[in-house]
Amino acid sequence: MRCRRLRTSLARVTPSKSNDPLHGVTLENLLKEIVAHYGWRELARRVEIRCFLFDPSIKSSLTFLRKNPWARAKVEEIFLELKRTR
């Protein structure tokens, strides 16, 4: 009897939608979309870090961005700008 009540109460709960525009977007997908739109050269111009300037790759960039929150914040802001203009 108790399980039946629990199931019916859970069925009424609706998932809330997040207001965060980055919710559900992985850093890898975010970076790939920016690179596809702007290219590595433009990304390096906007955020001057070595992994964008010299022999850029998704893997090296992800490693750097995960270790450096200031750089990640700049890249996320570029992504949000891109989303606003589309």
Residue frames as a rotation matrix with the C-alpha (Angstrom) as fourth column:
MET 1
0.570 0.821 0.000 0.00
0.821 -0.570 0.000 0.00
0.000 0.000 -1.000 0.00
ARG 2
0.469 -0.454 -0.757 2.77
0.174 -0.793 0.584 2.43
-0.866 -0.406 -0.293 0.91
CYS 3
-0.612 -0.730 0.303 4.61
0.405 0.040 0.914 1.82
-0.679 0.682 0.271 -2.39
ARG 4
-0.098 0.666 0.739 1.47
0.988 -0.025 0.154 2.59
0.121 0.745 -0.656 -4.36
ARG 5
0.823 0.411 -0.392 1.09
0.492 -0.860 0.132 6.02
-0.283 -0.302 -0.910 -2.68
LEU 6
0.061 -0.898 -0.435 4.75
0.096 -0.429 0.898 6.81
-0.994 -0.096 0.060 -3.24
ARG 7
-0.605 -0.274 0.748 4.53
0.711 0.236 0.662 5.98
-0.358 0.932 0.052 -6.94
THR 8
0.306 0.802 0.513 1.49
0.926 -0.377 0.036 8.17
0.222 0.463 -0.858 -7.48
SER 9
0.792 -0.048 -0.609 3.06
0.247 -0.887 0.391 11.12
-0.558 -0.460 -0.691 -5.66
LEU 10
-0.287 -0.956 -0.066 6.26
0.201 -0.128 0.971 10.81
-0.937 0.266 0.229 -7.71
ALA 11
-0.298 0.243 0.923 4.26
0.947 0.197 0.254 10.77
-0.120 0.950 -0.289 -10.92
ARG 12
0.743 0.670 0.002 2.92
0.669 -0.741 -0.056 14.25
-0.036 0.043 -0.998 -10.13
VAL 13
0.296 -0.721 -0.626 6.37
0.156 -0.610 0.777 15.79
-0.942 -0.327 -0.068 -9.75
THR 14
0.929 -0.026 0.370 7.36
0.364 -0.120 -0.923 17.62
0.068 0.992 -0.102 -12.91
PRO 15
0.023 -0.993 -0.116 11.00
0.979 -0.001 0.206 18.28
-0.204 -0.119 0.972 -13.67
SER 16
0.697 0.178 -0.695 11.89
0.178 -0.981 -0.073 21.96
-0.695 -0.073 -0.715 -13.43
LYS 17
0.659 -0.451 0.602 13.63
0.659 -0.040 -0.751 23.57
0.363 0.892 0.270 -16.38
SER 18
0.030 -0.761 -0.648 16.94
0.845 -0.327 0.424 25.21
-0.534 -0.560 0.633 -15.61
ASN 19
0.935 0.273 -0.225 17.40
0.155 -0.887 -0.434 28.89
-0.318 0.371 -0.872 -16.43
ASP 20
0.111 -0.981 -0.161 21.12
-0.261 -0.185 0.948 28.36
-0.959 -0.064 -0.276 -16.94
PRO 21
0.718 0.195 -0.668 21.91
-0.676 -0.034 -0.736 28.52
-0.166 0.980 0.108 -20.70
LEU 22
-0.262 -0.893 -0.367 24.94
-0.897 0.365 -0.250 26.28
0.357 0.264 -0.896 -20.13
HIS 23
-0.067 0.313 0.947 22.89
-0.701 0.661 -0.268 23.56
-0.710 -0.682 0.176 -18.42
GLY 24
0.654 0.341 0.675 23.39
0.055 0.869 -0.493 20.26
-0.754 0.359 0.550 -20.22
VAL 25
0.891 -0.430 -0.149 26.15
-0.253 -0.196 -0.947 21.57
0.378 0.881 -0.283 -22.49
THR 26
0.683 -0.717 -0.138 29.46
0.655 0.519 0.549 19.78
-0.322 -0.466 0.824 -22.02
LEU 27
0.348 -0.664 -0.662 32.68
-0.251 -0.746 0.617 21.75
-0.903 -0.049 -0.426 -22.19
GLU 28
-0.600 -0.588 0.543 33.76
0.308 0.456 0.835 19.64
-0.738 0.668 -0.092 -25.15
ASN 29
0.010 0.692 0.722 30.60
0.994 0.071 -0.082 20.38
-0.108 0.719 -0.687 -27.15
LEU 30
0.797 0.232 -0.557 30.79
0.293 -0.956 0.021 24.04
-0.528 -0.180 -0.830 -26.24
LEU 31
-0.048 -0.929 -0.366 34.40
-0.235 -0.346 0.908 24.24
-0.971 0.129 -0.202 -27.45
LYS 32
-0.575 -0.130 0.808 33.67
0.636 0.550 0.541 22.30
-0.514 0.825 -0.234 -30.66
GLU 33
0.437 0.833 0.338 30.83
0.886 -0.335 -0.321 24.66
-0.154 0.440 -0.885 -31.52
ILE 34
0.687 -0.267 -0.676 32.97
-0.076 -0.951 0.299 27.75
-0.723 -0.154 -0.674 -30.93
VAL 35
-0.401 -0.914 0.058 35.83
-0.095 0.104 0.990 26.36
-0.911 0.392 -0.128 -33.03
ALA 36
-0.307 0.365 0.879 33.43
0.885 0.449 0.123 25.38
-0.350 0.816 -0.461 -35.83
HIS 37
0.729 0.682 0.062 32.00
0.666 -0.685 -0.294 28.90
-0.158 0.255 -0.954 -35.90
TYR 38
0.879 -0.382 -0.284 35.07
-0.330 -0.919 0.216 31.10
-0.344 -0.096 -0.934 -35.26
GLY 39
0.645 -0.725 -0.242 38.07
0.171 0.446 -0.879 28.82
0.744 0.526 0.412 -35.84
TRP 40
0.424 -0.565 -0.708 41.16
0.906 0.279 0.319 28.46
0.017 -0.777 0.630 -33.67
ARG 41
-0.527 -0.710 0.467 42.76
0.713 -0.668 -0.212 31.72
0.463 0.221 0.858 -34.87
GLU 42
-0.097 0.585 0.805 39.80
-0.179 -0.806 0.564 33.88
0.979 -0.090 0.183 -33.82
LEU 43
0.834 0.379 -0.401 39.45
0.272 0.350 0.896 31.99
0.480 -0.857 0.189 -30.54
ALA 44
0.067 -0.906 -0.417 43.16
0.995 0.091 -0.038 32.60
0.072 -0.413 0.908 -29.84
ARG 45
-0.554 -0.211 0.805 42.66
0.320 -0.947 -0.028 36.30
0.768 0.243 0.592 -30.60
ARG 46
0.329 0.811 0.485 39.79
-0.270 -0.411 0.871 36.52
0.905 -0.417 0.084 -28.11
VAL 47
0.942 -0.100 0.321 41.44
-0.284 0.275 0.919 34.41
-0.180 -0.956 0.230 -25.38
GLU 48
0.396 -0.874 -0.282 45.23
-0.680 -0.072 -0.730 34.52
0.618 0.481 -0.622 -25.57
ILE 49
0.457 -0.308 0.835 46.37
-0.597 0.590 0.544 31.16
-0.660 -0.747 0.085 -24.28
ARG 50
-0.478 -0.843 -0.247 49.00
-0.760 0.256 0.598 28.86
-0.440 0.473 -0.763 -25.75
CYS 51
-0.596 0.242 0.765 46.70
0.249 0.962 -0.110 25.89
-0.763 0.125 -0.634 -26.30
PHE 52
0.613 0.789 0.048 44.69
0.346 -0.213 -0.914 28.02
-0.710 0.577 -0.404 -28.78
LEU 53
0.586 -0.439 -0.681 47.76
-0.656 -0.750 -0.081 29.60
-0.475 0.494 -0.728 -30.40
PHE 54
-0.327 -0.862 -0.388 50.22
-0.945 0.295 0.142 26.76
-0.008 0.413 -0.911 -30.95
ASP 55
-0.833 0.004 -0.554 49.17
-0.188 0.939 0.289 23.38
0.521 0.344 -0.781 -32.34
PRO 56
-0.463 0.710 0.531 45.59
-0.871 -0.255 -0.419 23.69
-0.162 -0.657 0.737 -31.00
SER 57
-0.707 0.363 -0.606 43.50
0.049 0.881 0.471 20.62
0.705 0.304 -0.641 -30.29
ILE 58
0.336 0.910 0.242 40.27
-0.378 -0.105 0.920 19.93
0.862 -0.401 0.309 -28.47
LYS 59
0.571 -0.114 -0.813 42.03
0.591 0.744 0.311 17.58
0.570 -0.658 0.492 -26.03
SER 60
-0.503 -0.834 -0.228 44.77
0.784 -0.329 -0.526 20.02
0.364 -0.443 0.819 -24.96
SER 61
-0.592 0.355 0.724 42.27
-0.250 -0.934 0.254 22.86
0.766 -0.031 0.642 -24.73
LEU 62
0.527 0.826 -0.201 39.90
-0.105 0.298 0.949 20.84
0.843 -0.479 0.244 -22.55
THR 63
0.202 -0.551 -0.809 42.74
0.884 0.458 -0.091 19.94
0.421 -0.697 0.580 -20.21
PHE 64
-0.801 -0.558 0.218 43.75
0.446 -0.798 -0.406 23.58
0.400 -0.228 0.888 -19.86
LEU 65
-0.347 0.746 0.568 40.21
-0.394 -0.666 0.634 24.91
0.851 -0.004 0.525 -19.47
ARG 66
0.568 0.565 -0.599 39.37
0.251 0.573 0.780 22.37
0.784 -0.593 0.183 -16.76
LYS 67
0.017 -0.674 -0.738 42.41
0.982 0.151 -0.115 23.45
0.190 -0.723 0.664 -14.73
ASN 68
-0.906 -0.401 -0.137 41.96
0.413 -0.907 -0.079 27.22
-0.093 -0.128 0.987 -15.22
PRO 69
-0.079 0.984 -0.161 38.55
0.887 -0.004 -0.461 28.60
-0.454 -0.179 -0.873 -14.28
TRP 70
-0.063 0.025 -0.998 39.38
-0.097 -0.995 -0.019 32.11
-0.993 0.096 0.065 -15.54
ALA 71
-0.867 -0.291 -0.404 39.99
-0.423 0.004 0.906 30.79
-0.262 0.957 -0.126 -19.07
ARG 72
-0.739 0.660 0.136 36.92
0.674 0.724 0.149 28.57
0.000 0.202 -0.979 -18.93
ALA 73
-0.003 0.755 -0.656 34.79
0.558 -0.543 -0.628 31.57
-0.830 -0.368 -0.420 -17.94
LYS 74
-0.376 -0.201 -0.905 36.05
-0.510 -0.771 0.383 33.52
-0.774 0.605 0.187 -20.96
VAL 75
-0.991 0.005 -0.136 35.28
-0.110 0.564 0.819 30.64
0.080 0.826 -0.558 -23.33
GLU 76
-0.463 0.880 -0.103 31.82
0.847 0.406 -0.344 30.17
-0.261 -0.246 -0.934 -21.80
GLU 77
-0.033 0.418 -0.908 31.14
0.088 -0.904 -0.419 33.89
-0.996 -0.094 -0.007 -22.32
ILE 78
-0.740 -0.265 -0.618 32.13
-0.579 -0.215 0.786 33.57
-0.341 0.940 0.005 -25.99
PHE 79
-0.896 0.442 0.044 29.74
0.427 0.830 0.358 30.64
0.122 0.340 -0.933 -26.29
LEU 80
-0.161 0.870 -0.467 26.91
0.739 -0.208 -0.642 32.64
-0.655 -0.448 -0.609 -24.71
GLU 81
-0.295 -0.025 -0.955 27.59
-0.409 -0.900 0.150 35.53
-0.864 0.434 0.255 -27.12
LEU 82
-0.961 -0.118 -0.249 27.43
-0.276 0.414 0.867 33.09
0.001 0.903 -0.430 -30.01
LYS 83
-0.635 0.771 -0.044 24.09
0.770 0.628 -0.110 31.70
-0.057 -0.104 -0.993 -28.77
ARG 84
-0.103 0.604 -0.791 22.63
0.356 -0.720 -0.596 35.21
-0.929 -0.343 -0.140 -28.36
THR 85
-0.467 -0.168 -0.868 23.50
-0.602 -0.659 0.451 36.20
-0.648 0.733 0.207 -31.92
ARG 86
-0.995 0.098 -0.033 21.94
0.046 0.706 0.707 33.10
0.092 0.702 -0.707 -33.46
